[in-house]
Amino acid sequence: MVNLIYRKTSGNLPIVGVGGIMNPDDAKAMLEAGATLIQIYTGLIYAGPGLVKQIVQSLSIKK
């Protein structure tokens, strides 16, 4: 759905990706689909606050 909205609006609308983001791979997939932001509420409940660090580290560019 995120990708559909992204394509239909040519990326001109901010899109918040929500639902089912439980790990860094889910977050990356949502961002690659066109989300501008992600909401990880459920992921925080099940994985704890360390999920934020995991996502940031997985998205960081490694040199």
PQR file of N, CA, C, O and H, with PARSE charges and radii, in Angstrom:
ATOM      1  N   MET A   1       0.831  -1.185   0.000 -0.4000 1.5000
ATOM      2  CA  MET A   1       0.000   0.000   0.000 -0.0000 2.0000
ATOM      3  C   MET A   1       0.883   1.259   0.000  0.5500 1.7000
ATOM      4  O   MET A   1       0.597   2.235  -0.694 -0.5500 1.4000
ATOM      5  N   VAL A   2       1.944   1.213   0.781 -0.4000 1.5000
ATOM      6  CA  VAL A   2       2.847   2.373   0.829 -0.0000 2.0000
ATOM      7  C   VAL A   2       3.412   2.653  -0.552  0.5500 1.7000
ATOM      8  O   VAL A   2       3.435   3.799  -1.002 -0.5500 1.4000
ATOM      9  H   VAL A   2       2.176   0.420   1.344  0.4000 1.0000
ATOM     10  N   ASN A   3       3.863   1.618  -1.215 -0.4000 1.5000
ATOM     11  CA  ASN A   3       4.441   1.809  -2.542 -0.0000 2.0000
ATOM     12  C   ASN A   3       3.408   2.306  -3.537  0.5500 1.7000
ATOM     13  O   ASN A   3       3.722   3.144  -4.383 -0.5500 1.4000
ATOM     14  H   ASN A   3       3.845   0.687  -0.850  0.4000 1.0000
ATOM     15  N   LEU A   4       2.195   1.811  -3.455 -0.4000 1.5000
ATOM     16  CA  LEU A   4       1.122   2.270  -4.342 -0.0000 2.0000
ATOM     17  C   LEU A   4       0.872   3.769  -4.158  0.5500 1.7000
ATOM     18  O   LEU A   4       0.777   4.513  -5.135 -0.5500 1.4000
ATOM     19  H   LEU A   4       1.940   1.131  -2.768  0.4000 1.0000
ATOM     20  N   ILE A   5       0.766   4.197  -2.924 -0.4000 1.5000
ATOM     21  CA  ILE A   5       0.551   5.624  -2.641 -0.0000 2.0000
ATOM     22  C   ILE A   5       1.744   6.446  -3.113  0.5500 1.7000
ATOM     23  O   ILE A   5       1.581   7.523  -3.685 -0.5500 1.4000
ATOM     24  H   ILE A   5       0.843   3.592  -2.131  0.4000 1.0000
ATOM     25  N   TYR A   6       2.935   5.931  -2.872 -0.4000 1.5000
ATOM     26  CA  TYR A   6       4.146   6.626  -3.310 -0.0000 2.0000
ATOM     27  C   TYR A   6       4.135   6.817  -4.827  0.5500 1.7000
ATOM     28  O   TYR A   6       4.415   7.910  -5.320 -0.5500 1.4000
ATOM     29  H   TYR A   6       3.067   5.056  -2.407  0.4000 1.0000
ATOM     30  N   ARG A   7       3.814   5.761  -5.561 -0.4000 1.5000
ATOM     31  CA  ARG A   7       3.789   5.842  -7.019 -0.0000 2.0000
ATOM     32  C   ARG A   7       2.673   6.751  -7.523  0.5500 1.7000
ATOM     33  O   ARG A   7       2.894   7.542  -8.440 -0.5500 1.4000
ATOM     34  H   ARG A   7       3.587   4.873  -5.161  0.4000 1.0000
ATOM     35  N   LYS A   8       1.481   6.652  -6.942 -0.4000 1.5000
ATOM     36  CA  LYS A   8       0.336   7.454  -7.390 -0.0000 2.0000
ATOM     37  C   LYS A   8       0.539   8.945  -7.133  0.5500 1.7000
ATOM     38  O   LYS A   8      -0.006   9.779  -7.856 -0.5500 1.4000
ATOM     39  H   LYS A   8       1.301   6.009  -6.197  0.4000 1.0000
ATOM     40  N   THR A   9       1.319   9.284  -6.109 -0.4000 1.5000
ATOM     41  CA  THR A   9       1.554  10.694  -5.778 -0.0000 2.0000
ATOM     42  C   THR A   9       2.924  11.181  -6.241  0.5500 1.7000
ATOM     43  O   THR A   9       3.321  12.311  -5.954 -0.5500 1.4000
ATOM     44  H   THR A   9       1.762   8.607  -5.522  0.4000 1.0000
ATOM     45  N   SER A  10       3.633  10.330  -6.951 -0.4000 1.5000
ATOM     46  CA  SER A  10       4.992  10.650  -7.435 -0.0000 2.0000
ATOM     47  C   SER A  10       5.915  11.052  -6.297  0.5500 1.7000
ATOM     48  O   SER A  10       6.846  11.834  -6.489 -0.5500 1.4000
ATOM     49  H   SER A  10       3.310   9.412  -7.185  0.4000 1.0000
ATOM     50  N   GLY A  11       5.656  10.521  -5.123 -0.4000 1.5000
ATOM     51  CA  GLY A  11       6.504  10.813  -3.968 -0.0000 2.0000
ATOM     52  C   GLY A  11       6.343  12.221  -3.421  0.5500 1.7000
ATOM     53  O   GLY A  11       7.199  12.689  -2.671 -0.5500 1.4000
ATOM     54  H   GLY A  11       4.899   9.886  -4.966  0.4000 1.0000
ATOM     55  N   ASN A  12       5.272  12.902  -3.778 -0.4000 1.5000
ATOM     56  CA  ASN A  12       5.074  14.285  -3.337 -0.0000 2.0000
ATOM     57  C   ASN A  12       4.372  14.421  -1.992  0.5500 1.7000
ATOM     58  O   ASN A  12       4.253  15.532  -1.475 -0.5500 1.4000
ATOM     59  H   ASN A  12       4.576  12.522  -4.387  0.4000 1.0000
ATOM     60  N   LEU A  13       3.907  13.324  -1.417 -0.4000 1.5000
ATOM     61  CA  LEU A  13       3.268  13.355  -0.104 -0.0000 2.0000
ATOM     62  C   LEU A  13       4.130  12.629   0.911  0.5500 1.7000
ATOM     63  O   LEU A  13       4.703  11.586   0.598 -0.5500 1.4000
ATOM     64  H   LEU A  13       4.004  12.421  -1.837  0.4000 1.0000
ATOM     65  N   PRO A  14       4.231  13.162   2.123 -0.5600 1.5000
ATOM     66  CA  PRO A  14       4.900  12.385   3.158  0.2800 2.0000
ATOM     67  C   PRO A  14       4.040  11.169   3.509  0.5500 1.7000
ATOM     68  O   PRO A  14       2.827  11.292   3.681 -0.5500 1.4000
ATOM     69  N   ILE A  15       4.656  10.023   3.613 -0.4000 1.5000
ATOM     70  CA  ILE A  15       3.935   8.792   3.915 -0.0000 2.0000
ATOM     71  C   ILE A  15       4.526   8.192   5.185  0.5500 1.7000
ATOM     72  O   ILE A  15       5.741   8.028   5.296 -0.5500 1.4000
ATOM     73  H   ILE A  15       5.641   9.923   3.473  0.4000 1.0000
ATOM     74  N   VAL A  16       3.670   7.868   6.132 -0.4000 1.5000
ATOM     75  CA  VAL A  16       4.100   7.220   7.373 -0.0000 2.0000
ATOM     76  C   VAL A  16       3.793   5.733   7.238  0.5500 1.7000
ATOM     77  O   VAL A  16       2.634   5.334   7.125 -0.5500 1.4000
ATOM     78  H   VAL A  16       2.683   8.001   6.041  0.4000 1.0000
ATOM     79  N   GLY A  17       4.835   4.929   7.249 -0.4000 1.5000
ATOM     80  CA  GLY A  17       4.668   3.482   7.169 -0.0000 2.0000
ATOM     81  C   GLY A  17       4.354   2.923   8.548  0.5500 1.7000
ATOM     82  O   GLY A  17       5.106   3.142   9.498 -0.5500 1.4000
ATOM     83  H   GLY A  17       5.776   5.253   7.341  0.4000 1.0000
ATOM     84  N   VAL A  18       3.262   2.211   8.657 -0.4000 1.5000
ATOM     85  CA  VAL A  18       2.840   1.655   9.943 -0.0000 2.0000
ATOM     86  C   VAL A  18       2.454   0.189   9.779  0.5500 1.7000
ATOM     87  O   VAL A  18       2.096  -0.257   8.688 -0.5500 1.4000
ATOM     88  H   VAL A  18       2.652   2.033   7.886  0.4000 1.0000
ATOM     89  N   GLY A  19       2.531  -0.532  10.855 -0.4000 1.5000
ATOM     90  CA  GLY A  19       2.039  -1.901  10.895 -0.0000 2.0000
ATOM     91  C   GLY A  19       3.072  -2.940  10.530  0.5500 1.7000
ATOM     92  O   GLY A  19       3.626  -2.922   9.431 -0.5500 1.4000
ATOM     93  H   GLY A  19       2.822  -0.170  11.740  0.4000 1.0000
ATOM     94  N   GLY A  20       3.327  -3.836  11.445 -0.4000 1.5000
ATOM     95  CA  GLY A  20       4.178  -4.981  11.173 -0.0000 2.0000
ATOM     96  C   GLY A  20       5.665  -4.701  11.130  0.5500 1.7000
ATOM     97  O   GLY A  20       6.427  -5.531  10.635 -0.5500 1.4000
ATOM     98  H   GLY A  20       2.877  -3.850  12.338  0.4000 1.0000
ATOM     99  N   ILE A  21       6.097  -3.571  11.627 -0.4000 1.5000
ATOM    100  CA  ILE A  21       7.527  -3.261  11.641 -0.0000 2.0000
ATOM    101  C   ILE A  21       8.099  -3.788  12.961  0.5500 1.7000
ATOM    102  O   ILE A  21       8.014  -3.145  14.008 -0.5500 1.4000
ATOM    103  H   ILE A  21       5.478  -2.896  12.030  0.4000 1.0000
ATOM    104  N   MET A  22       8.680  -4.975  12.865 -0.4000 1.5000
ATOM    105  CA  MET A  22       9.142  -5.674  14.068 -0.0000 2.0000
ATOM    106  C   MET A  22      10.660  -5.814  14.141  0.5500 1.7000
ATOM    107  O   MET A  22      11.195  -6.230  15.168 -0.5500 1.4000
ATOM    108  H   MET A  22       8.750  -5.497  12.015  0.4000 1.0000
ATOM    109  N   ASN A  23      11.360  -5.468  13.056 -0.4000 1.5000
ATOM    110  CA  ASN A  23      12.817  -5.618  13.045 -0.0000 2.0000
ATOM    111  C   ASN A  23      13.406  -4.676  11.991  0.5500 1.7000
ATOM    112  O   ASN A  23      12.665  -4.058  11.227 -0.5500 1.4000
ATOM    113  H   ASN A  23      10.926  -5.130  12.221  0.4000 1.0000
ATOM    114  N   PRO A  24      14.730  -4.568  11.951 -0.5600 1.5000
ATOM    115  CA  PRO A  24      15.358  -3.657  10.991  0.2800 2.0000
ATOM    116  C   PRO A  24      15.015  -3.955   9.530  0.5500 1.7000
ATOM    117  O   PRO A  24      14.893  -3.031   8.726 -0.5500 1.4000
ATOM    118  N   ASP A  25      14.861  -5.215   9.184 -0.4000 1.5000
ATOM    119  CA  ASP A  25      14.518  -5.548   7.796 -0.0000 2.0000
ATOM    120  C   ASP A  25      13.134  -5.020   7.416  0.5500 1.7000
ATOM    121  O   ASP A  25      12.934  -4.536   6.302 -0.5500 1.4000
ATOM    122  H   ASP A  25      14.960  -5.966   9.837  0.4000 1.0000
ATOM    123  N   ASP A  26      12.188  -5.114   8.341 -0.4000 1.5000
ATOM    124  CA  ASP A  26      10.844  -4.577   8.104 -0.0000 2.0000
ATOM    125  C   ASP A  26      10.905  -3.061   7.906  0.5500 1.7000
ATOM    126  O   ASP A  26      10.245  -2.514   7.024 -0.5500 1.4000
ATOM    127  H   ASP A  26      12.350  -5.507   9.246  0.4000 1.0000
ATOM    128  N   ALA A  27      11.701  -2.395   8.733 -0.4000 1.5000
ATOM    129  CA  ALA A  27      11.831  -0.943   8.639 -0.0000 2.0000
ATOM    130  C   ALA A  27      12.439  -0.547   7.300  0.5500 1.7000
ATOM    131  O   ALA A  27      11.962   0.376   6.640 -0.5500 1.4000
ATOM    132  H   ALA A  27      12.237  -2.839   9.450  0.4000 1.0000
ATOM    133  N   LYS A  28      13.486  -1.248   6.908 -0.4000 1.5000
ATOM    134  CA  LYS A  28      14.149  -0.947   5.638 -0.0000 2.0000
ATOM    135  C   LYS A  28      13.198  -1.165   4.466  0.5500 1.7000
ATOM    136  O   LYS A  28      13.164  -0.358   3.537 -0.5500 1.4000
ATOM    137  H   LYS A  28      13.872  -1.998   7.444  0.4000 1.0000
ATOM    138  N   ALA A  29      12.431  -2.243   4.505 -0.4000 1.5000
ATOM    139  CA  ALA A  29      11.480  -2.533   3.427 -0.0000 2.0000
ATOM    140  C   ALA A  29      10.422  -1.431   3.323  0.5500 1.7000
ATOM    141  O   ALA A  29      10.040  -1.038   2.221 -0.5500 1.4000
ATOM    142  H   ALA A  29      12.459  -2.898   5.260  0.4000 1.0000
ATOM    143  N   MET A  30       9.956  -0.942   4.452 -0.4000 1.5000
ATOM    144  CA  MET A  30       8.935   0.111   4.444 -0.0000 2.0000
ATOM    145  C   MET A  30       9.511   1.408   3.865  0.5500 1.7000
ATOM    146  O   MET A  30       8.846   2.094   3.089 -0.5500 1.4000
ATOM    147  H   MET A  30      10.266  -1.261   5.348  0.4000 1.0000
ATOM    148  N   LEU A  31      10.733   1.734   4.242 -0.4000 1.5000
ATOM    149  CA  LEU A  31      11.363   2.941   3.711 -0.0000 2.0000
ATOM    150  C   LEU A  31      11.645   2.799   2.217  0.5500 1.7000
ATOM    151  O   LEU A  31      11.479   3.755   1.460 -0.5500 1.4000
ATOM    152  H   LEU A  31      11.272   1.177   4.873  0.4000 1.0000
ATOM    153  N   GLU A  32      12.066   1.620   1.796 -0.4000 1.5000
ATOM    154  CA  GLU A  32      12.316   1.382   0.378 -0.0000 2.0000
ATOM    155  C   GLU A  32      11.018   1.426  -0.438  0.5500 1.7000
ATOM    156  O   GLU A  32      11.041   1.744  -1.627 -0.5500 1.4000
ATOM    157  H   GLU A  32      12.201   0.843   2.411  0.4000 1.0000
ATOM    158  N   ALA A  33       9.912   1.113   0.188 -0.4000 1.5000
ATOM    159  CA  ALA A  33       8.611   1.167  -0.491 -0.0000 2.0000
ATOM    160  C   ALA A  33       8.144   2.601  -0.707  0.5500 1.7000
ATOM    161  O   ALA A  33       7.233   2.848  -1.496 -0.5500 1.4000
ATOM    162  H   ALA A  33       9.893   0.855   1.154  0.4000 1.0000
ATOM    163  N   GLY A  34       8.773   3.553   0.001 -0.4000 1.5000
ATOM    164  CA  GLY A  34       8.418   4.952  -0.192 -0.0000 2.0000
ATOM    165  C   GLY A  34       8.012   5.702   1.053  0.5500 1.7000
ATOM    166  O   GLY A  34       7.679   6.885   0.980 -0.5500 1.4000
ATOM    167  H   GLY A  34       9.513   3.352   0.642  0.4000 1.0000
ATOM    168  N   ALA A  35       8.032   5.041   2.199 -0.4000 1.5000
ATOM    169  CA  ALA A  35       7.666   5.736   3.439 -0.0000 2.0000
ATOM    170  C   ALA A  35       8.710   6.801   3.765  0.5500 1.7000
ATOM    171  O   ALA A  35       9.912   6.597   3.590 -0.5500 1.4000
ATOM    172  H   ALA A  35       8.303   4.080   2.259  0.4000 1.0000
ATOM    173  N   THR A  36       8.220   7.932   4.240 -0.4000 1.5000
ATOM    174  CA  THR A  36       9.095   9.008   4.675 -0.0000 2.0000
ATOM    175  C   THR A  36       9.476   8.809   6.138  0.5500 1.7000
ATOM    176  O   THR A  36      10.599   9.094   6.555 -0.5500 1.4000
ATOM    177  H   THR A  36       7.244   8.098   4.382  0.4000 1.0000
ATOM    178  N   LEU A  37       8.520   8.318   6.894 -0.4000 1.5000
ATOM    179  CA  LEU A  37       8.695   8.023   8.318 -0.0000 2.0000
ATOM    180  C   LEU A  37       8.151   6.624   8.583  0.5500 1.7000
ATOM    181  O   LEU A  37       7.374   6.089   7.792 -0.5500 1.4000
ATOM    182  H   LEU A  37       7.608   8.087   6.556  0.4000 1.0000
ATOM    183  N   ILE A  38       8.569   6.035   9.710 -0.4000 1.5000
ATOM    184  CA  ILE A  38       7.981   4.769  10.109 -0.0000 2.0000
ATOM    185  C   ILE A  38       7.512   4.859  11.555  0.5500 1.7000
ATOM    186  O   ILE A  38       8.107   5.564  12.370 -0.5500 1.4000
ATOM    187  H   ILE A  38       9.200   6.470  10.352  0.4000 1.0000
ATOM    188  N   GLN A  39       6.448   4.144  11.859 -0.4000 1.5000
ATOM    189  CA  GLN A  39       5.903   4.073  13.207 -0.0000 2.0000
ATOM    190  C   GLN A  39       6.144   2.652  13.693  0.5500 1.7000
ATOM    191  O   GLN A  39       5.693   1.693  13.068 -0.5500 1.4000
ATOM    192  H   GLN A  39       5.965   3.571  11.197  0.4000 1.0000
ATOM    193  N   ILE A  40       6.857   2.517  14.809 -0.4000 1.5000
ATOM    194  CA  ILE A  40       7.239   1.183  15.283 -0.0000 2.0000
ATOM    195  C   ILE A  40       6.627   0.854  16.641  0.5500 1.7000
ATOM    196  O   ILE A  40       7.235   0.147  17.446 -0.5500 1.4000
ATOM    197  H   ILE A  40       7.224   3.297  15.316  0.4000 1.0000
ATOM    198  N   TYR A  41       5.451   1.356  16.889 -0.4000 1.5000
ATOM    199  CA  TYR A  41       4.827   1.159  18.190 -0.0000 2.0000
ATOM    200  C   TYR A  41       4.748  -0.314  18.582  0.5500 1.7000
ATOM    201  O   TYR A  41       5.207  -0.683  19.662 -0.5500 1.4000
ATOM    202  H   TYR A  41       4.957   1.930  16.236  0.4000 1.0000
ATOM    203  N   THR A  42       4.183  -1.151  17.739 -0.4000 1.5000
ATOM    204  CA  THR A  42       4.037  -2.567  18.072 -0.0000 2.0000
ATOM    205  C   THR A  42       5.396  -3.219  18.232  0.5500 1.7000
ATOM    206  O   THR A  42       5.600  -4.022  19.143 -0.5500 1.4000
ATOM    207  H   THR A  42       3.810  -0.850  16.861  0.4000 1.0000
ATOM    208  N   GLY A  43       6.324  -2.881  17.357 -0.4000 1.5000
ATOM    209  CA  GLY A  43       7.681  -3.417  17.476 -0.0000 2.0000
ATOM    210  C   GLY A  43       8.320  -3.067  18.805  0.5500 1.7000
ATOM    211  O   GLY A  43       9.038  -3.882  19.385 -0.5500 1.4000
ATOM    212  H   GLY A  43       6.159  -2.229  16.617  0.4000 1.0000
ATOM    213  N   LEU A  44       8.066  -1.858  19.295 -0.4000 1.5000
ATOM    214  CA  LEU A  44       8.597  -1.455  20.595 -0.0000 2.0000
ATOM    215  C   LEU A  44       7.993  -2.286  21.717  0.5500 1.7000
ATOM    216  O   LEU A  44       8.681  -2.634  22.676 -0.5500 1.4000
ATOM    217  H   LEU A  44       7.483  -1.195  18.824  0.4000 1.0000
ATOM    218  N   ILE A  45       6.721  -2.600  21.601 -0.4000 1.5000
ATOM    219  CA  ILE A  45       6.065  -3.407  22.628 -0.0000 2.0000
ATOM    220  C   ILE A  45       6.693  -4.792  22.712  0.5500 1.7000
ATOM    221  O   ILE A  45       6.978  -5.285  23.803 -0.5500 1.4000
ATOM    222  H   ILE A  45       6.162  -2.316  20.822  0.4000 1.0000
ATOM    223  N   TYR A  46       6.906  -5.415  21.559 -0.4000 1.5000
ATOM    224  CA  TYR A  46       7.404  -6.788  21.537 -0.0000 2.0000
ATOM    225  C   TYR A  46       8.921  -6.899  21.610  0.5500 1.7000
ATOM    226  O   TYR A  46       9.439  -7.837  22.216 -0.5500 1.4000
ATOM    227  H   TYR A  46       6.673  -5.014  20.673  0.4000 1.0000
ATOM    228  N   ALA A  47       9.644  -5.954  21.002 -0.4000 1.5000
ATOM    229  CA  ALA A  47      11.105  -6.059  20.954 -0.0000 2.0000
ATOM    230  C   ALA A  47      11.806  -5.153  21.965  0.5500 1.7000
ATOM    231  O   ALA A  47      12.983  -5.355  22.263 -0.5500 1.4000
ATOM    232  H   ALA A  47       9.223  -5.192  20.510  0.4000 1.0000
ATOM    233  N   GLY A  48      11.101  -4.167  22.488 -0.4000 1.5000
ATOM    234  CA  GLY A  48      11.705  -3.252  23.445 -0.0000 2.0000
ATOM    235  C   GLY A  48      12.396  -2.090  22.764  0.5500 1.7000
ATOM    236  O   GLY A  48      12.496  -2.047  21.538 -0.5500 1.4000
ATOM    237  H   GLY A  48      10.145  -4.003  22.245  0.4000 1.0000
ATOM    238  N   PRO A  49      12.880  -1.136  23.574 -0.5600 1.5000
ATOM    239  CA  PRO A  49      13.473   0.081  23.026  0.2800 2.0000
ATOM    240  C   PRO A  49      14.764  -0.154  22.247  0.5500 1.7000
ATOM    241  O   PRO A  49      15.184   0.708  21.474 -0.5500 1.4000
ATOM    242  N   GLY A  50      15.388  -1.297  22.440 -0.4000 1.5000
ATOM    243  CA  GLY A  50      16.597  -1.610  21.672 -0.0000 2.0000
ATOM    244  C   GLY A  50      16.329  -1.703  20.178  0.5500 1.7000
ATOM    245  O   GLY A  50      17.258  -1.633  19.373 -0.5500 1.4000
ATOM    246  H   GLY A  50      15.047  -1.997  23.068  0.4000 1.0000
ATOM    247  N   LEU A  51      15.077  -1.859  19.808 -0.4000 1.5000
ATOM    248  CA  LEU A  51      14.709  -1.929  18.390 -0.0000 2.0000
ATOM    249  C   LEU A  51      15.111  -0.655  17.657  0.5500 1.7000
ATOM    250  O   LEU A  51      15.536  -0.715  16.504 -0.5500 1.4000
ATOM    251  H   LEU A  51      14.323  -1.916  20.462  0.4000 1.0000
ATOM    252  N   VAL A  52      14.984   0.475  18.301 -0.4000 1.5000
ATOM    253  CA  VAL A  52      15.341   1.746  17.667 -0.0000 2.0000
ATOM    254  C   VAL A  52      16.816   1.739  17.286  0.5500 1.7000
ATOM    255  O   VAL A  52      17.174   2.095  16.163 -0.5500 1.4000
ATOM    256  H   VAL A  52      14.639   0.524  19.238  0.4000 1.0000
ATOM    257  N   LYS A  53      17.656   1.339  18.207 -0.4000 1.5000
ATOM    258  CA  LYS A  53      19.100   1.283  17.944 -0.0000 2.0000
ATOM    259  C   LYS A  53      19.411   0.302  16.822  0.5500 1.7000
ATOM    260  O   LYS A  53      20.246   0.584  15.962 -0.5500 1.4000
ATOM    261  H   LYS A  53      17.365   1.049  19.118  0.4000 1.0000
ATOM    262  N   GLN A  54      18.750  -0.840  16.826 -0.4000 1.5000
ATOM    263  CA  GLN A  54      18.976  -1.836  15.778 -0.0000 2.0000
ATOM    264  C   GLN A  54      18.615  -1.274  14.403  0.5500 1.7000
ATOM    265  O   GLN A  54      19.345  -1.475  13.432 -0.5500 1.4000
ATOM    266  H   GLN A  54      18.072  -1.069  17.525  0.4000 1.0000
ATOM    267  N   ILE A  55      17.499  -0.579  14.332 -0.4000 1.5000
ATOM    268  CA  ILE A  55      17.067  -0.006  13.054 -0.0000 2.0000
ATOM    269  C   ILE A  55      18.045   1.063  12.587  0.5500 1.7000
ATOM    270  O   ILE A  55      18.442   1.076  11.422 -0.5500 1.4000
ATOM    271  H   ILE A  55      16.906  -0.416  15.121  0.4000 1.0000
ATOM    272  N   VAL A  56      18.433   1.953  13.484 -0.4000 1.5000
ATOM    273  CA  VAL A  56      19.362   3.030  13.119 -0.0000 2.0000
ATOM    274  C   VAL A  56      20.685   2.439  12.645  0.5500 1.7000
ATOM    275  O   VAL A  56      21.232   2.879  11.634 -0.5500 1.4000
ATOM    276  H   VAL A  56      18.110   1.942  14.431  0.4000 1.0000
ATOM    277  N   GLN A  57      21.201   1.450  13.362 -0.4000 1.5000
ATOM    278  CA  GLN A  57      22.466   0.831  12.967 -0.0000 2.0000
ATOM    279  C   GLN A  57      22.353   0.140  11.617  0.5500 1.7000
ATOM    280  O   GLN A  57      23.288   0.191  10.818 -0.5500 1.4000
ATOM    281  H   GLN A  57      20.756   1.092  14.183  0.4000 1.0000
ATOM    282  N   SER A  58      21.232  -0.500  11.356 -0.4000 1.5000
ATOM    283  CA  SER A  58      21.092  -1.200  10.080 -0.0000 2.0000
ATOM    284  C   SER A  58      20.943  -0.248   8.903  0.5500 1.7000
ATOM    285  O   SER A  58      21.272  -0.596   7.769 -0.5500 1.4000
ATOM    286  H   SER A  58      20.473  -0.542  12.006  0.4000 1.0000
ATOM    287  N   LEU A  59      20.445   0.956   9.175 -0.4000 1.5000
ATOM    288  CA  LEU A  59      20.261   1.932   8.113 -0.0000 2.0000
ATOM    289  C   LEU A  59      21.466   2.839   7.928  0.5500 1.7000
ATOM    290  O   LEU A  59      21.569   3.534   6.918 -0.5500 1.4000
ATOM    291  H   LEU A  59      20.177   1.238  10.096  0.4000 1.0000
ATOM    292  N   SER A  60      22.377   2.839   8.889 -0.4000 1.5000
ATOM    293  CA  SER A  60      23.565   3.689   8.810 -0.0000 2.0000
ATOM    294  C   SER A  60      24.473   3.222   7.692  0.5500 1.7000
ATOM    295  O   SER A  60      24.620   2.023   7.451 -0.5500 1.4000
ATOM    296  H   SER A  60      22.294   2.273   9.710  0.4000 1.0000
ATOM    297  N   ILE A  61      25.072   4.168   7.023 -0.4000 1.5000
ATOM    298  CA  ILE A  61      26.028   3.858   5.959 -0.0000 2.0000
ATOM    299  C   ILE A  61      27.347   3.498   6.600  0.5500 1.7000
ATOM    300  O   ILE A  61      27.911   4.265   7.381 -0.5500 1.4000
ATOM    301  H   ILE A  61      24.953   5.141   7.219  0.4000 1.0000
ATOM    302  N   LYS A  62      27.824   2.333   6.261 -0.4000 1.5000
ATOM    303  CA  LYS A  62      29.089   1.871   6.822 -0.0000 2.0000
ATOM    304  C   LYS A  62      30.221   2.199   5.863  0.5500 1.7000
ATOM    305  O   LYS A  62      30.130   1.959   4.659 -0.5500 1.4000
ATOM    306  H   LYS A  62      27.366   1.710   5.627  0.4000 1.0000
ATOM    307  N   LYS A  63      31.283   2.750   6.418 -0.4000 1.5000
ATOM    308  CA  LYS A  63      32.452   3.120   5.599 -0.0000 2.0000
ATOM    309  C   LYS A  63      33.544   2.102   5.769  0.5500 1.7000
ATOM    310  O   LYS A  63      34.608   2.231   5.165 -0.5500 1.4000
ATOM    311  H   LYS A  63      31.357   2.945   7.396  0.4000 1.0000
TER
END
